[in-house]
């Protein structure tokens, strides 16, 4: 499936995402539910630590993508939900995120600050859409 990454000149130049991503041709869409920093046993990894939680969240998203026959290079949309959003926490999240994504092929992305997630120790949830 052909993917096109577009940043219109009428919009600001994004550093961490692409304004619009389109996919054309035969292929498969993969929707990954929001992943949090639970390990395989359902335990919270990195309580109080955004970097540690981001690491676990991105490992979990990667595992879900792989199980569905997709990879990080197939991700075209990413939504993140962060508790206690601050410059420091966003920086830690972005540091981890950049290791999984390819410069020049960044997904359309949204990061939203939220009051809470499903468990009081969770700081981050990430969901993605991929096209293979």
Helices and strands as residue ranges (DSSP letters): E 2-6, E 20-24, E 29-35, H 50-67, G 72-74, E 75-83, H 87-98, E 108-114, E 124-131
